[in-house]
Amino acid sequence: MHSAHLESADSITRVSFMSLLRQLPNVLKLRIGVSIAFAALAGYAVAPGPALAVWQVVVLAFAVFLSSAAAGGFNQYVERDLDQRMQRTRR
């Protein structure tokens, strides 16, 4: 009886984790983040000055991408009450 309770709790945790993974791209606005990272790289490509090392360009793109994802997640959290009231974002 006790092991059945543990199995159901484990399956609930697994389902919740998988649900979180499926929602992550939407919450973090990953498509927008990729676009912003590419825009930063395009801006770097056309800017005058010395060239960066490849690893620095990768770090730049990753930092911009992570910043954008963090902003997207923060926005989702802050506006959760407004999204419930808006017709377009209501669930």
PDB file of N, CA, C and O in Angstrom:
ATOM      1  N   MET A   1       0.833  -1.189   0.000  1.00  0.00           N
ATOM      2  CA  MET A   1       0.000   0.000   0.000  1.00  0.00           C
ATOM      3  C   MET A   1       0.871   1.244   0.000  1.00  0.00           C
ATOM      4  O   MET A   1       0.575   2.207  -0.706  1.00  0.00           O
ATOM      5  N   HIS A   2       1.922   1.235   0.768  1.00  0.00           N
ATOM      6  CA  HIS A   2       2.815   2.390   0.830  1.00  0.00           C
ATOM      7  C   HIS A   2       3.561   2.589  -0.491  1.00  0.00           C
ATOM      8  O   HIS A   2       3.753   3.728  -0.917  1.00  0.00           O
ATOM      9  N   SER A   3       3.983   1.505  -1.145  1.00  0.00           N
ATOM     10  CA  SER A   3       4.707   1.635  -2.410  1.00  0.00           C
ATOM     11  C   SER A   3       3.796   2.159  -3.517  1.00  0.00           C
ATOM     12  O   SER A   3       4.260   2.868  -4.409  1.00  0.00           O
ATOM     13  N   ALA A   4       2.504   1.820  -3.472  1.00  0.00           N
ATOM     14  CA  ALA A   4       1.564   2.345  -4.470  1.00  0.00           C
ATOM     15  C   ALA A   4       1.444   3.857  -4.346  1.00  0.00           C
ATOM     16  O   ALA A   4       1.332   4.565  -5.347  1.00  0.00           O
ATOM     17  N   HIS A   5       1.469   4.342  -3.119  1.00  0.00           N
ATOM     18  CA  HIS A   5       1.411   5.790  -2.906  1.00  0.00           C
ATOM     19  C   HIS A   5       2.659   6.462  -3.476  1.00  0.00           C
ATOM     20  O   HIS A   5       2.569   7.528  -4.086  1.00  0.00           O
ATOM     21  N   LEU A   6       3.812   5.846  -3.279  1.00  0.00           N
ATOM     22  CA  LEU A   6       5.056   6.402  -3.821  1.00  0.00           C
ATOM     23  C   LEU A   6       5.052   6.389  -5.333  1.00  0.00           C
ATOM     24  O   LEU A   6       5.517   7.343  -5.957  1.00  0.00           O
ATOM     25  N   GLU A   7       4.539   5.328  -5.940  1.00  0.00           N
ATOM     26  CA  GLU A   7       4.491   5.255  -7.395  1.00  0.00           C
ATOM     27  C   GLU A   7       3.591   6.341  -7.973  1.00  0.00           C
ATOM     28  O   GLU A   7       3.936   6.951  -8.985  1.00  0.00           O
ATOM     29  N   SER A   8       2.448   6.592  -7.351  1.00  0.00           N
ATOM     30  CA  SER A   8       1.552   7.620  -7.873  1.00  0.00           C
ATOM     31  C   SER A   8       2.168   9.009  -7.698  1.00  0.00           C
ATOM     32  O   SER A   8       2.015   9.860  -8.575  1.00  0.00           O
ATOM     33  N   ALA A   9       2.853   9.250  -6.594  1.00  0.00           N
ATOM     34  CA  ALA A   9       3.511  10.538  -6.395  1.00  0.00           C
ATOM     35  C   ALA A   9       4.630  10.715  -7.409  1.00  0.00           C
ATOM     36  O   ALA A   9       4.833  11.815  -7.921  1.00  0.00           O
ATOM     37  N   ASP A  10       5.358   9.643  -7.704  1.00  0.00           N
ATOM     38  CA  ASP A  10       6.437   9.703  -8.691  1.00  0.00           C
ATOM     39  C   ASP A  10       5.880   9.986 -10.082  1.00  0.00           C
ATOM     40  O   ASP A  10       6.455  10.774 -10.832  1.00  0.00           O
ATOM     41  N   SER A  11       4.764   9.349 -10.430  1.00  0.00           N
ATOM     42  CA  SER A  11       4.187   9.575 -11.751  1.00  0.00           C
ATOM     43  C   SER A  11       3.633  10.992 -11.868  1.00  0.00           C
ATOM     44  O   SER A  11       3.694  11.594 -12.940  1.00  0.00           O
ATOM     45  N   ILE A  12       3.094  11.529 -10.774  1.00  0.00           N
ATOM     46  CA  ILE A  12       2.616  12.914 -10.796  1.00  0.00           C
ATOM     47  C   ILE A  12       3.784  13.867 -11.006  1.00  0.00           C
ATOM     48  O   ILE A  12       3.685  14.814 -11.787  1.00  0.00           O
ATOM     49  N   THR A  13       4.887  13.619 -10.311  1.00  0.00           N
ATOM     50  CA  THR A  13       6.068  14.455 -10.483  1.00  0.00           C
ATOM     51  C   THR A  13       6.584  14.366 -11.906  1.00  0.00           C
ATOM     52  O   THR A  13       6.958  15.384 -12.489  1.00  0.00           O
ATOM     53  N   ARG A  14       6.612  13.167 -12.479  1.00  0.00           N
ATOM     54  CA  ARG A  14       7.099  12.974 -13.843  1.00  0.00           C
ATOM     55  C   ARG A  14       6.195  13.700 -14.833  1.00  0.00           C
ATOM     56  O   ARG A  14       6.687  14.349 -15.757  1.00  0.00           O
ATOM     57  N   VAL A  15       4.886  13.599 -14.653  1.00  0.00           N
ATOM     58  CA  VAL A  15       3.941  14.280 -15.541  1.00  0.00           C
ATOM     59  C   VAL A  15       4.103  15.788 -15.412  1.00  0.00           C
ATOM     60  O   VAL A  15       4.102  16.495 -16.420  1.00  0.00           O
ATOM     61  N   SER A  16       4.241  16.286 -14.205  1.00  0.00           N
ATOM     62  CA  SER A  16       4.407  17.718 -14.008  1.00  0.00           C
ATOM     63  C   SER A  16       5.687  18.220 -14.647  1.00  0.00           C
ATOM     64  O   SER A  16       5.710  19.292 -15.252  1.00  0.00           O
ATOM     65  N   PHE A  17       6.762  17.437 -14.512  1.00  0.00           N
ATOM     66  CA  PHE A  17       8.040  17.829 -15.109  1.00  0.00           C
ATOM     67  C   PHE A  17       7.935  17.845 -16.627  1.00  0.00           C
ATOM     68  O   PHE A  17       8.436  18.768 -17.268  1.00  0.00           O
ATOM     69  N   MET A  18       7.290  16.838 -17.213  1.00  0.00           N
ATOM     70  CA  MET A  18       7.133  16.796 -18.665  1.00  0.00           C
ATOM     71  C   MET A  18       6.239  17.939 -19.139  1.00  0.00           C
ATOM     72  O   MET A  18       6.479  18.518 -20.198  1.00  0.00           O
ATOM     73  N   SER A  19       5.226  18.258 -18.372  1.00  0.00           N
ATOM     74  CA  SER A  19       4.355  19.379 -18.715  1.00  0.00           C
ATOM     75  C   SER A  19       5.144  20.688 -18.699  1.00  0.00           C
ATOM     76  O   SER A  19       4.974  21.538 -19.572  1.00  0.00           O
ATOM     77  N   LEU A  20       6.001  20.837 -17.704  1.00  0.00           N
ATOM     78  CA  LEU A  20       6.846  22.027 -17.615  1.00  0.00           C
ATOM     79  C   LEU A  20       7.780  22.124 -18.813  1.00  0.00           C
ATOM     80  O   LEU A  20       7.946  23.205 -19.379  1.00  0.00           O
ATOM     81  N   LEU A  21       8.388  21.020 -19.204  1.00  0.00           N
ATOM     82  CA  LEU A  21       9.283  21.027 -20.360  1.00  0.00           C
ATOM     83  C   LEU A  21       8.555  21.412 -21.644  1.00  0.00           C
ATOM     84  O   LEU A  21       9.109  22.116 -22.488  1.00  0.00           O
ATOM     85  N   ARG A  22       7.305  20.950 -21.791  1.00  0.00           N
ATOM     86  CA  ARG A  22       6.536  21.300 -22.990  1.00  0.00           C
ATOM     87  C   ARG A  22       6.158  22.781 -23.010  1.00  0.00           C
ATOM     88  O   ARG A  22       6.051  23.379 -24.080  1.00  0.00           O
ATOM     89  N   GLN A  23       5.955  23.370 -21.836  1.00  0.00           N
ATOM     90  CA  GLN A  23       5.538  24.768 -21.756  1.00  0.00           C
ATOM     91  C   GLN A  23       6.716  25.739 -21.791  1.00  0.00           C
ATOM     92  O   GLN A  23       6.532  26.928 -22.050  1.00  0.00           O
ATOM     93  N   LEU A  24       7.908  25.247 -21.534  1.00  0.00           N
ATOM     94  CA  LEU A  24       9.076  26.109 -21.416  1.00  0.00           C
ATOM     95  C   LEU A  24       9.330  26.988 -22.644  1.00  0.00           C
ATOM     96  O   LEU A  24       9.583  28.180 -22.472  1.00  0.00           O
ATOM     97  N   PRO A  25       9.275  26.465 -23.868  1.00  0.00           N
ATOM     98  CA  PRO A  25       9.505  27.345 -25.024  1.00  0.00           C
ATOM     99  C   PRO A  25       8.537  28.522 -25.097  1.00  0.00           C
ATOM    100  O   PRO A  25       8.923  29.622 -25.492  1.00  0.00           O
ATOM    101  N   ASN A  26       7.285  28.294 -24.720  1.00  0.00           N
ATOM    102  CA  ASN A  26       6.298  29.369 -24.749  1.00  0.00           C
ATOM    103  C   ASN A  26       6.525  30.367 -23.618  1.00  0.00           C
ATOM    104  O   ASN A  26       6.440  31.576 -23.830  1.00  0.00           O
ATOM    105  N   VAL A  27       6.812  29.870 -22.426  1.00  0.00           N
ATOM    106  CA  VAL A  27       6.999  30.757 -21.278  1.00  0.00           C
ATOM    107  C   VAL A  27       8.226  31.642 -21.479  1.00  0.00           C
ATOM    108  O   VAL A  27       8.185  32.838 -21.190  1.00  0.00           O
ATOM    109  N   LEU A  28       9.304  31.064 -21.967  1.00  0.00           N
ATOM    110  CA  LEU A  28      10.544  31.826 -22.147  1.00  0.00           C
ATOM    111  C   LEU A  28      10.594  32.584 -23.478  1.00  0.00           C
ATOM    112  O   LEU A  28      11.548  33.314 -23.744  1.00  0.00           O
ATOM    113  N   LYS A  29       9.579  32.412 -24.296  1.00  0.00           N
ATOM    114  CA  LYS A  29       9.518  33.094 -25.601  1.00  0.00           C
ATOM    115  C   LYS A  29      10.778  32.801 -26.412  1.00  0.00           C
ATOM    116  O   LYS A  29      11.479  33.718 -26.841  1.00  0.00           O
ATOM    117  N   LEU A  30      11.056  31.518 -26.616  1.00  0.00           N
ATOM    118  CA  LEU A  30      12.299  31.107 -27.257  1.00  0.00           C
ATOM    119  C   LEU A  30      12.408  31.557 -28.712  1.00  0.00           C
ATOM    120  O   LEU A  30      13.505  31.876 -29.169  1.00  0.00           O
ATOM    121  N   ARG A  31      11.306  31.589 -29.446  1.00  0.00           N
ATOM    122  CA  ARG A  31      11.384  32.043 -30.844  1.00  0.00           C
ATOM    123  C   ARG A  31      11.810  33.505 -30.909  1.00  0.00           C
ATOM    124  O   ARG A  31      12.622  33.879 -31.755  1.00  0.00           O
ATOM    125  N   ILE A  32      11.274  34.318 -30.033  1.00  0.00           N
ATOM    126  CA  ILE A  32      11.673  35.718 -29.993  1.00  0.00           C
ATOM    127  C   ILE A  32      13.123  35.837 -29.543  1.00  0.00           C
ATOM    128  O   ILE A  32      13.867  36.663 -30.072  1.00  0.00           O
ATOM    129  N   GLY A  33      13.533  35.027 -28.577  1.00  0.00           N
ATOM    130  CA  GLY A  33      14.912  35.055 -28.087  1.00  0.00           C
ATOM    131  C   GLY A  33      15.921  34.722 -29.167  1.00  0.00           C
ATOM    132  O   GLY A  33      16.974  35.352 -29.257  1.00  0.00           O
ATOM    133  N   VAL A  34      15.602  33.736 -29.982  1.00  0.00           N
ATOM    134  CA  VAL A  34      16.497  33.383 -31.092  1.00  0.00           C
ATOM    135  C   VAL A  34      16.572  34.541 -32.082  1.00  0.00           C
ATOM    136  O   VAL A  34      17.653  34.863 -32.575  1.00  0.00           O
ATOM    137  N   SER A  35      15.456  35.156 -32.372  1.00  0.00           N
ATOM    138  CA  SER A  35      15.452  36.302 -33.296  1.00  0.00           C
ATOM    139  C   SER A  35      16.281  37.463 -32.748  1.00  0.00           C
ATOM    140  O   SER A  35      17.020  38.108 -33.491  1.00  0.00           O
ATOM    141  N   ILE A  36      16.158  37.724 -31.460  1.00  0.00           N
ATOM    142  CA  ILE A  36      16.917  38.815 -30.847  1.00  0.00           C
ATOM    143  C   ILE A  36      18.411  38.493 -30.856  1.00  0.00           C
ATOM    144  O   ILE A  36      19.232  39.376 -31.101  1.00  0.00           O
ATOM    145  N   ALA A  37      18.767  37.234 -30.592  1.00  0.00           N
ATOM    146  CA  ALA A  37      20.180  36.835 -30.624  1.00  0.00           C
ATOM    147  C   ALA A  37      20.751  36.992 -32.030  1.00  0.00           C
ATOM    148  O   ALA A  37      21.874  37.469 -32.190  1.00  0.00           O
ATOM    149  N   PHE A  38      19.990  36.595 -33.049  1.00  0.00           N
ATOM    150  CA  PHE A  38      20.456  36.790 -34.429  1.00  0.00           C
ATOM    151  C   PHE A  38      20.587  38.273 -34.762  1.00  0.00           C
ATOM    152  O   PHE A  38      21.517  38.665 -35.465  1.00  0.00           O
ATOM    153  N   ALA A  39      19.684  39.088 -34.276  1.00  0.00           N
ATOM    154  CA  ALA A  39      19.776  40.534 -34.514  1.00  0.00           C
ATOM    155  C   ALA A  39      21.028  41.107 -33.862  1.00  0.00           C
ATOM    156  O   ALA A  39      21.684  41.973 -34.440  1.00  0.00           O
ATOM    157  N   ALA A  40      21.364  40.636 -32.669  1.00  0.00           N
ATOM    158  CA  ALA A  40      22.595  41.089 -32.001  1.00  0.00           C
ATOM    159  C   ALA A  40      23.818  40.678 -32.802  1.00  0.00           C
ATOM    160  O   ALA A  40      24.760  41.458 -32.948  1.00  0.00           O
ATOM    161  N   LEU A  41      23.808  39.457 -33.322  1.00  0.00           N
ATOM    162  CA  LEU A  41      24.943  39.005 -34.139  1.00  0.00           C
ATOM    163  C   LEU A  41      25.030  39.786 -35.447  1.00  0.00           C
ATOM    164  O   LEU A  41      26.126  40.090 -35.916  1.00  0.00           O
ATOM    165  N   ALA A  42      23.890  40.108 -36.032  1.00  0.00           N
ATOM    166  CA  ALA A  42      23.904  40.911 -37.261  1.00  0.00           C
ATOM    167  C   ALA A  42      24.441  42.302 -36.966  1.00  0.00           C
ATOM    168  O   ALA A  42      25.211  42.850 -37.755  1.00  0.00           O
ATOM    169  N   GLY A  43      24.046  42.876 -35.840  1.00  0.00           N
ATOM    170  CA  GLY A  43      24.571  44.181 -35.450  1.00  0.00           C
ATOM    171  C   GLY A  43      26.065  44.137 -35.233  1.00  0.00           C
ATOM    172  O   GLY A  43      26.777  45.063 -35.621  1.00  0.00           O
ATOM    173  N   TYR A  44      26.550  43.070 -34.616  1.00  0.00           N
ATOM    174  CA  TYR A  44      27.993  42.922 -34.435  1.00  0.00           C
ATOM    175  C   TYR A  44      28.695  42.787 -35.784  1.00  0.00           C
ATOM    176  O   TYR A  44      29.774  43.346 -35.980  1.00  0.00           O
ATOM    177  N   ALA A  45      28.094  42.053 -36.708  1.00  0.00           N
ATOM    178  CA  ALA A  45      28.723  41.801 -38.011  1.00  0.00           C
ATOM    179  C   ALA A  45      28.907  43.077 -38.817  1.00  0.00           C
ATOM    180  O   ALA A  45      29.879  43.190 -39.565  1.00  0.00           O
ATOM    181  N   VAL A  46      28.010  44.032 -38.688  1.00  0.00           N
ATOM    182  CA  VAL A  46      28.111  45.253 -39.485  1.00  0.00           C
ATOM    183  C   VAL A  46      28.805  46.397 -38.745  1.00  0.00           C
ATOM    184  O   VAL A  46      29.078  47.442 -39.335  1.00  0.00           O
ATOM    185  N   ALA A  47      29.089  46.204 -37.466  1.00  0.00           N
ATOM    186  CA  ALA A  47      29.734  47.265 -36.682  1.00  0.00           C
ATOM    187  C   ALA A  47      31.226  47.324 -36.999  1.00  0.00           C
ATOM    188  O   ALA A  47      31.874  46.287 -37.145  1.00  0.00           O
ATOM    189  N   PRO A  48      31.770  48.536 -37.104  1.00  0.00           N
ATOM    190  CA  PRO A  48      33.213  48.641 -37.344  1.00  0.00           C
ATOM    191  C   PRO A  48      33.989  48.299 -36.072  1.00  0.00           C
ATOM    192  O   PRO A  48      33.463  48.408 -34.964  1.00  0.00           O
ATOM    193  N   GLY A  49      35.210  47.896 -36.240  1.00  0.00           N
ATOM    194  CA  GLY A  49      36.059  47.596 -35.089  1.00  0.00           C
ATOM    195  C   GLY A  49      36.740  46.259 -35.252  1.00  0.00           C
ATOM    196  O   GLY A  49      36.543  45.558 -36.245  1.00  0.00           O
ATOM    197  N   PRO A  50      37.533  45.920 -34.277  1.00  0.00           N
ATOM    198  CA  PRO A  50      38.264  44.649 -34.363  1.00  0.00           C
ATOM    199  C   PRO A  50      37.322  43.450 -34.221  1.00  0.00           C
ATOM    200  O   PRO A  50      36.284  43.525 -33.563  1.00  0.00           O
ATOM    201  N   ALA A  51      37.708  42.363 -34.846  1.00  0.00           N
ATOM    202  CA  ALA A  51      36.898  41.145 -34.799  1.00  0.00           C
ATOM    203  C   ALA A  51      37.055  40.462 -33.445  1.00  0.00           C
ATOM    204  O   ALA A  51      38.129  40.484 -32.843  1.00  0.00           O
ATOM    205  N   LEU A  52      35.997  39.872 -32.993  1.00  0.00           N
ATOM    206  CA  LEU A  52      36.025  39.079 -31.764  1.00  0.00           C
ATOM    207  C   LEU A  52      36.429  37.649 -32.101  1.00  0.00           C
ATOM    208  O   LEU A  52      36.282  37.198 -33.237  1.00  0.00           O
ATOM    209  N   ALA A  53      36.937  36.953 -31.103  1.00  0.00           N
ATOM    210  CA  ALA A  53      37.208  35.527 -31.266  1.00  0.00           C
ATOM    211  C   ALA A  53      35.879  34.786 -31.381  1.00  0.00           C
ATOM    212  O   ALA A  53      34.846  35.285 -30.934  1.00  0.00           O
ATOM    213  N   VAL A  54      35.903  33.613 -31.970  1.00  0.00           N
ATOM    214  CA  VAL A  54      34.679  32.836 -32.168  1.00  0.00           C
ATOM    215  C   VAL A  54      33.993  32.565 -30.836  1.00  0.00           C
ATOM    216  O   VAL A  54      32.770  32.668 -30.744  1.00  0.00           O
ATOM    217  N   TRP A  55      34.751  32.224 -29.810  1.00  0.00           N
ATOM    218  CA  TRP A  55      34.131  31.928 -28.523  1.00  0.00           C
ATOM    219  C   TRP A  55      33.431  33.157 -27.947  1.00  0.00           C
ATOM    220  O   TRP A  55      32.416  33.029 -27.262  1.00  0.00           O
ATOM    221  N   GLN A  56      33.969  34.349 -28.224  1.00  0.00           N
ATOM    222  CA  GLN A  56      33.332  35.577 -27.739  1.00  0.00           C
ATOM    223  C   GLN A  56      32.016  35.842 -28.462  1.00  0.00           C
ATOM    224  O   GLN A  56      31.061  36.328 -27.857  1.00  0.00           O
ATOM    225  N   VAL A  57      31.963  35.526 -29.743  1.00  0.00           N
ATOM    226  CA  VAL A  57      30.721  35.682 -30.501  1.00  0.00           C
ATOM    227  C   VAL A  57      29.672  34.703 -29.988  1.00  0.00           C
ATOM    228  O   VAL A  57      28.498  35.053 -29.869  1.00  0.00           O
ATOM    229  N   VAL A  58      30.089  33.483 -29.685  1.00  0.00           N
ATOM    230  CA  VAL A  58      29.165  32.478 -29.148  1.00  0.00           C
ATOM    231  C   VAL A  58      28.645  32.922 -27.777  1.00  0.00           C
ATOM    232  O   VAL A  58      27.455  32.799 -27.488  1.00  0.00           O
ATOM    233  N   VAL A  59      29.543  33.435 -26.943  1.00  0.00           N
ATOM    234  CA  VAL A  59      29.125  33.918 -25.619  1.00  0.00           C
ATOM    235  C   VAL A  59      28.164  35.089 -25.767  1.00  0.00           C
ATOM    236  O   VAL A  59      27.180  35.174 -25.032  1.00  0.00           O
ATOM    237  N   LEU A  60      28.430  35.987 -26.700  1.00  0.00           N
ATOM    238  CA  LEU A  60      27.533  37.114 -26.952  1.00  0.00           C
ATOM    239  C   LEU A  60      26.147  36.622 -27.330  1.00  0.00           C
ATOM    240  O   LEU A  60      25.152  37.069 -26.759  1.00  0.00           O
ATOM    241  N   ALA A  61      26.070  35.707 -28.284  1.00  0.00           N
ATOM    242  CA  ALA A  61      24.771  35.196 -28.726  1.00  0.00           C
ATOM    243  C   ALA A  61      24.051  34.489 -27.584  1.00  0.00           C
ATOM    244  O   ALA A  61      22.847  34.671 -27.407  1.00  0.00           O
ATOM    245  N   PHE A  62      24.771  33.689 -26.811  1.00  0.00           N
ATOM    246  CA  PHE A  62      24.165  32.952 -25.707  1.00  0.00           C
ATOM    247  C   PHE A  62      23.687  33.903 -24.610  1.00  0.00           C
ATOM    248  O   PHE A  62      22.610  33.707 -24.048  1.00  0.00           O
ATOM    249  N   ALA A  63      24.474  34.922 -24.306  1.00  0.00           N
ATOM    250  CA  ALA A  63      24.094  35.885 -23.270  1.00  0.00           C
ATOM    251  C   ALA A  63      22.849  36.666 -23.683  1.00  0.00           C
ATOM    252  O   ALA A  63      21.950  36.882 -22.871  1.00  0.00           O
ATOM    253  N   VAL A  64      22.799  37.082 -24.930  1.00  0.00           N
ATOM    254  CA  VAL A  64      21.618  37.812 -25.413  1.00  0.00           C
ATOM    255  C   VAL A  64      20.400  36.898 -25.386  1.00  0.00           C
ATOM    256  O   VAL A  64      19.313  37.314 -24.986  1.00  0.00           O
ATOM    257  N   PHE A  65      20.586  35.642 -25.817  1.00  0.00           N
ATOM    258  CA  PHE A  65      19.489  34.675 -25.811  1.00  0.00           C
ATOM    259  C   PHE A  65      18.980  34.430 -24.392  1.00  0.00           C
ATOM    260  O   PHE A  65      17.770  34.439 -24.162  1.00  0.00           O
ATOM    261  N   LEU A  66      19.877  34.215 -23.447  1.00  0.00           N
ATOM    262  CA  LEU A  66      19.470  33.984 -22.061  1.00  0.00           C
ATOM    263  C   LEU A  66      18.791  35.209 -21.453  1.00  0.00           C
ATOM    264  O   LEU A  66      17.824  35.079 -20.701  1.00  0.00           O
ATOM    265  N   SER A  67      19.295  36.390 -21.777  1.00  0.00           N
ATOM    266  CA  SER A  67      18.668  37.617 -21.276  1.00  0.00           C
ATOM    267  C   SER A  67      17.248  37.750 -21.805  1.00  0.00           C
ATOM    268  O   SER A  67      16.333  38.117 -21.069  1.00  0.00           O
ATOM    269  N   SER A  68      17.074  37.452 -23.073  1.00  0.00           N
ATOM    270  CA  SER A  68      15.746  37.529 -23.667  1.00  0.00           C
ATOM    271  C   SER A  68      14.808  36.495 -23.051  1.00  0.00           C
ATOM    272  O   SER A  68      13.646  36.796 -22.780  1.00  0.00           O
ATOM    273  N   ALA A  69      15.305  35.276 -22.827  1.00  0.00           N
ATOM    274  CA  ALA A  69      14.482  34.232 -22.211  1.00  0.00           C
ATOM    275  C   ALA A  69      14.092  34.625 -20.788  1.00  0.00           C
ATOM    276  O   ALA A  69      12.954  34.410 -20.370  1.00  0.00           O
ATOM    277  N   ALA A  70      15.031  35.198 -20.050  1.00  0.00           N
ATOM    278  CA  ALA A  70      14.731  35.643 -18.685  1.00  0.00           C
ATOM    279  C   ALA A  70      13.678  36.746 -18.698  1.00  0.00           C
ATOM    280  O   ALA A  70      12.770  36.751 -17.867  1.00  0.00           O
ATOM    281  N   ALA A  71      13.799  37.673 -19.632  1.00  0.00           N
ATOM    282  CA  ALA A  71      12.807  38.743 -19.733  1.00  0.00           C
ATOM    283  C   ALA A  71      11.437  38.180 -20.102  1.00  0.00           C
ATOM    284  O   ALA A  71      10.419  38.631 -19.579  1.00  0.00           O
ATOM    285  N   GLY A  72      11.411  37.199 -20.998  1.00  0.00           N
ATOM    286  CA  GLY A  72      10.140  36.569 -21.365  1.00  0.00           C
ATOM    287  C   GLY A  72       9.496  35.865 -20.189  1.00  0.00           C
ATOM    288  O   GLY A  72       8.292  35.993 -19.965  1.00  0.00           O
ATOM    289  N   GLY A  73      10.292  35.123 -19.438  1.00  0.00           N
ATOM    290  CA  GLY A  73       9.766  34.443 -18.250  1.00  0.00           C
ATOM    291  C   GLY A  73       9.286  35.412 -17.197  1.00  0.00           C
ATOM    292  O   GLY A  73       8.240  35.199 -16.584  1.00  0.00           O
ATOM    293  N   PHE A  74      10.038  36.475 -16.980  1.00  0.00           N
ATOM    294  CA  PHE A  74       9.644  37.505 -16.012  1.00  0.00           C
ATOM    295  C   PHE A  74       8.340  38.168 -16.436  1.00  0.00           C
ATOM    296  O   PHE A  74       7.457  38.407 -15.612  1.00  0.00           O
ATOM    297  N   ASN A  75       8.228  38.462 -17.726  1.00  0.00           N
ATOM    298  CA  ASN A  75       7.013  39.071 -18.251  1.00  0.00           C
ATOM    299  C   ASN A  75       5.815  38.158 -18.038  1.00  0.00           C
ATOM    300  O   ASN A  75       4.747  38.625 -17.643  1.00  0.00           O
ATOM    301  N   GLN A  76       5.978  36.861 -18.295  1.00  0.00           N
ATOM    302  CA  GLN A  76       4.882  35.912 -18.086  1.00  0.00           C
ATOM    303  C   GLN A  76       4.445  35.902 -16.620  1.00  0.00           C
ATOM    304  O   GLN A  76       3.253  35.834 -16.318  1.00  0.00           O
ATOM    305  N   TYR A  77       5.418  35.971 -15.720  1.00  0.00           N
ATOM    306  CA  TYR A  77       5.108  35.942 -14.289  1.00  0.00           C
ATOM    307  C   TYR A  77       4.398  37.224 -13.852  1.00  0.00           C
ATOM    308  O   TYR A  77       3.382  37.167 -13.159  1.00  0.00           O
ATOM    309  N   VAL A  78       4.928  38.370 -14.252  1.00  0.00           N
ATOM    310  CA  VAL A  78       4.388  39.654 -13.810  1.00  0.00           C
ATOM    311  C   VAL A  78       2.980  39.893 -14.355  1.00  0.00           C
ATOM    312  O   VAL A  78       2.135  40.451 -13.656  1.00  0.00           O
ATOM    313  N   GLU A  79       2.724  39.481 -15.576  1.00  0.00           N
ATOM    314  CA  GLU A  79       1.439  39.771 -16.204  1.00  0.00           C
ATOM    315  C   GLU A  79       0.438  38.627 -16.131  1.00  0.00           C
ATOM    316  O   GLU A  79      -0.540  38.614 -16.880  1.00  0.00           O
ATOM    317  N   ARG A  80       0.666  37.674 -15.247  1.00  0.00           N
ATOM    318  CA  ARG A  80      -0.229  36.515 -15.184  1.00  0.00           C
ATOM    319  C   ARG A  80      -1.653  36.917 -14.820  1.00  0.00           C
ATOM    320  O   ARG A  80      -2.602  36.328 -15.338  1.00  0.00           O
ATOM    321  N   ASP A  81      -1.829  37.902 -13.945  1.00  0.00           N
ATOM    322  CA  ASP A  81      -3.185  38.319 -13.574  1.00  0.00           C
ATOM    323  C   ASP A  81      -3.859  39.086 -14.711  1.00  0.00           C
ATOM    324  O   ASP A  81      -5.064  38.946 -14.918  1.00  0.00           O
ATOM    325  N   LEU A  82      -3.105  39.885 -15.440  1.00  0.00           N
ATOM    326  CA  LEU A  82      -3.674  40.608 -16.583  1.00  0.00           C
ATOM    327  C   LEU A  82      -4.043  39.651 -17.712  1.00  0.00           C
ATOM    328  O   LEU A  82      -5.062  39.834 -18.376  1.00  0.00           O
ATOM    329  N   ASP A  83      -3.218  38.638 -17.927  1.00  0.00           N
ATOM    330  CA  ASP A  83      -3.493  37.677 -18.993  1.00  0.00           C
ATOM    331  C   ASP A  83      -4.777  36.896 -18.743  1.00  0.00           C
ATOM    332  O   ASP A  83      -5.438  36.477 -19.693  1.00  0.00           O
ATOM    333  N   GLN A  84      -5.137  36.698 -17.490  1.00  0.00           N
ATOM    334  CA  GLN A  84      -6.373  35.988 -17.176  1.00  0.00           C
ATOM    335  C   GLN A  84      -7.601  36.827 -17.509  1.00  0.00           C
ATOM    336  O   GLN A  84      -8.679  36.285 -17.754  1.00  0.00           O
ATOM    337  N   ARG A  85      -7.440  38.139 -17.517  1.00  0.00           N
ATOM    338  CA  ARG A  85      -8.575  39.026 -17.785  1.00  0.00           C
ATOM    339  C   ARG A  85      -8.712  39.393 -19.260  1.00  0.00           C
ATOM    340  O   ARG A  85      -9.797  39.763 -19.709  1.00  0.00           O
ATOM    341  N   MET A  86      -7.627  39.294 -20.008  1.00  0.00           N
ATOM    342  CA  MET A  86      -7.681  39.659 -21.426  1.00  0.00           C
ATOM    343  C   MET A  86      -8.313  38.545 -22.250  1.00  0.00           C
ATOM    344  O   MET A  86      -7.997  37.374 -22.041  1.00  0.00           O
ATOM    345  N   GLN A  87      -9.183  38.880 -23.166  1.00  0.00           N
ATOM    346  CA  GLN A  87      -9.858  37.894 -24.009  1.00  0.00           C
ATOM    347  C   GLN A  87      -8.852  37.086 -24.823  1.00  0.00           C
ATOM    348  O   GLN A  87      -8.994  35.870 -24.953  1.00  0.00           O
ATOM    349  N   ARG A  88      -7.855  37.739 -25.361  1.00  0.00           N
ATOM    350  CA  ARG A  88      -6.882  37.085 -26.236  1.00  0.00           C
ATOM    351  C   ARG A  88      -6.030  36.058 -25.496  1.00  0.00           C
ATOM    352  O   ARG A  88      -5.639  35.050 -26.084  1.00  0.00           O
ATOM    353  N   THR A  89      -5.737  36.291 -24.232  1.00  0.00           N
ATOM    354  CA  THR A  89      -4.812  35.427 -23.482  1.00  0.00           C
ATOM    355  C   THR A  89      -5.497  34.596 -22.409  1.00  0.00           C
ATOM    356  O   THR A  89      -4.825  33.855 -21.691  1.00  0.00           O
ATOM    357  N   ARG A  90      -6.791  34.695 -22.281  1.00  0.00           N
ATOM    358  CA  ARG A  90      -7.531  33.941 -21.261  1.00  0.00           C
ATOM    359  C   ARG A  90      -7.507  32.463 -21.594  1.00  0.00           C
ATOM    360  O   ARG A  90      -7.573  32.090 -22.765  1.00  0.00           O
ATOM    361  N   ARG A  91      -7.412  31.615 -20.575  1.00  0.00           N
ATOM    362  CA  ARG A  91      -7.448  30.163 -20.787  1.00  0.00           C
ATOM    363  C   ARG A  91      -8.537  29.543 -19.975  1.00  0.00           C
ATOM    364  O   ARG A  91      -8.725  28.328 -20.020  1.00  0.00           O
TER     365      ARG A  91
END
